[in-house]
Amino acid sequence: MPPYEVRGHCLCNKVSYVITGHLGIFQYCHCSRCRKFSGSAFAANLLVSPADFQWLSGEEFVGRYEIEDAKHFATSFCKQCGSSLPWLGKSGKAVVVPAGSLDGDPEIKPVQNIFYGSRAVWYQPPGVLPEYDELPPKS
């Protein structure tokens, strides 16, 4: 049986990657840095071993931003379309993969919320909100 594989890419398709092997941890991060770079209430990230991650195309379009005094945080993005992309943590021990950039089902689910005490004051857990399969009806 071939090893597990999941692929991902950016919005404009200039950059693509593949993850093989163990996917590690899937978590939601509510820290202010993740909220800023994701533009959302939290970042949904998988942590994978660098040995299990590979760029397939467009690596030259990958930009990186680091905050000098941050111990772990960095971020990567497509220079063409601005999509969030995987980034190697400053320690070099894990690649942080934005779950929204995956093409398929990673076959694991989020297991924890981290920096939950830093969550946005306006955050509402999704389960308490109405759900619509498309745009909601006009009121």
C-alpha positions as CSV (number, residue, x, y, z in Angstrom):
1,M,0.0,0.0,0.0
2,P,1.4,3.4,-1.0
3,P,2.0,6.0,1.8
4,Y,-0.8,8.4,2.7
5,E,-0.7,11.5,0.6
6,V,-2.5,14.8,0.6
7,R,-1.9,17.8,-1.7
8,G,-2.5,21.5,-1.5
9,H,-2.1,24.6,-3.5
10,C,-2.7,28.4,-3.4
11,L,-5.7,30.2,-4.9
12,C,-4.0,31.0,-8.3
13,N,-2.4,27.5,-8.6
14,K,1.1,28.8,-8.9
15,V,2.3,27.0,-5.8
16,S,1.5,23.4,-4.9
17,Y,2.8,20.9,-2.3
18,V,2.4,17.4,-1.0
19,I,2.4,15.9,2.5
20,T,3.1,12.2,2.8
21,G,3.2,10.1,5.9
22,H,2.1,11.1,9.4
23,L,0.1,14.3,9.5
24,G,0.8,15.1,13.2
25,I,-1.4,17.5,15.0
26,F,-4.4,19.4,13.7
27,Q,-5.3,22.4,15.9
28,Y,-7.0,25.8,16.0
29,C,-4.8,28.7,17.1
30,H,-6.5,31.7,18.5
31,C,-3.4,33.9,19.1
32,S,-3.5,37.4,17.8
33,R,-0.7,36.7,15.2
34,C,-2.7,33.8,13.7
35,R,-5.8,35.9,13.6
36,K,-3.9,38.7,11.8
37,F,-2.4,36.5,9.1
38,S,-5.5,34.4,8.6
39,G,-7.9,37.3,8.7
40,S,-10.2,35.1,10.7
41,A,-11.1,34.2,14.3
42,F,-8.5,31.5,14.4
43,A,-6.0,29.6,12.2
44,A,-6.7,26.0,11.4
45,N,-3.3,24.4,11.2
46,L,-1.7,21.0,10.8
47,L,1.8,20.4,12.1
48,V,3.8,18.0,10.0
49,S,7.4,16.8,10.0
50,P,9.6,18.6,7.5
51,A,10.6,15.1,6.2
52,D,6.9,14.6,5.2
53,F,6.5,17.9,3.3
54,Q,7.6,18.8,-0.2
55,W,6.9,21.7,-2.6
56,L,5.8,20.4,-6.0
57,S,5.7,23.6,-7.9
58,G,6.1,27.4,-7.6
59,E,8.4,27.5,-4.6
60,E,9.8,30.7,-6.1
61,F,6.4,32.3,-5.5
62,V,6.5,31.6,-1.8
63,G,7.1,34.6,0.4
64,R,7.9,34.4,4.1
65,Y,7.3,36.9,6.9
66,E,8.9,36.5,10.4
67,I,8.5,38.6,13.5
68,E,12.0,38.9,14.9
69,D,11.2,38.4,18.6
70,A,8.7,35.5,18.0
71,K,10.0,32.2,19.3
72,H,8.0,30.0,16.8
73,F,5.8,32.2,14.6
74,A,6.4,32.9,11.0
75,T,4.0,32.8,8.0
76,S,4.3,32.1,4.3
77,F,2.1,33.2,1.4
78,C,1.9,33.2,-2.4
79,K,3.5,36.3,-3.8
80,Q,1.0,36.1,-6.7
81,C,-2.4,35.7,-5.0
82,G,-1.6,36.2,-1.3
83,S,-2.9,32.8,-0.1
84,S,-1.6,31.5,3.1
85,L,0.8,28.6,2.5
86,P,2.8,26.2,4.7
87,W,5.8,27.5,6.6
88,L,8.7,25.9,8.4
89,G,8.6,26.9,12.1
90,K,11.6,28.8,13.4
91,S,12.8,25.7,15.3
92,G,12.9,23.7,12.0
93,K,11.0,20.9,13.7
94,A,7.6,21.3,12.1
95,V,5.9,22.6,9.0
96,V,2.7,24.5,9.8
97,V,0.2,23.8,7.1
98,P,-2.9,26.0,6.8
99,A,-5.7,23.5,6.6
100,G,-7.6,25.7,4.1
101,S,-4.9,25.3,1.6
102,L,-5.4,21.5,1.4
103,D,-7.0,20.0,-1.6
104,G,-8.5,17.0,0.1
105,D,-9.5,15.5,3.3
106,P,-6.5,15.1,5.7
107,E,-8.4,12.2,7.4
108,I,-7.7,13.7,10.8
109,K,-9.8,16.3,12.7
110,P,-8.8,19.2,14.9
111,V,-7.9,18.0,18.4
112,Q,-7.5,21.2,20.4
113,N,-7.8,25.0,20.6
114,I,-4.6,26.8,21.6
115,F,-4.2,30.3,22.9
116,Y,-7.9,30.2,23.5
117,G,-7.5,32.8,26.3
118,S,-6.3,35.2,23.5
119,R,-9.4,34.6,21.3
120,A,-11.1,37.5,19.7
121,V,-13.6,39.2,22.0
122,W,-16.2,38.8,19.2
123,Y,-15.6,35.1,18.7
124,Q,-18.7,32.9,18.7
125,P,-18.3,29.1,18.5
126,P,-19.7,27.9,15.1
127,G,-22.1,25.5,16.7
128,V,-24.2,28.3,18.3
129,L,-24.8,30.0,14.9
130,P,-27.5,29.3,12.3
131,E,-26.3,27.1,9.4
132,Y,-27.1,27.5,5.7
133,D,-25.9,25.4,2.8
134,E,-25.8,28.6,0.6
135,L,-26.4,32.3,1.2
136,P,-29.1,32.8,3.8
137,P,-32.6,33.9,2.6
138,K,-33.2,37.6,2.5
139,S,-35.0,38.9,5.5
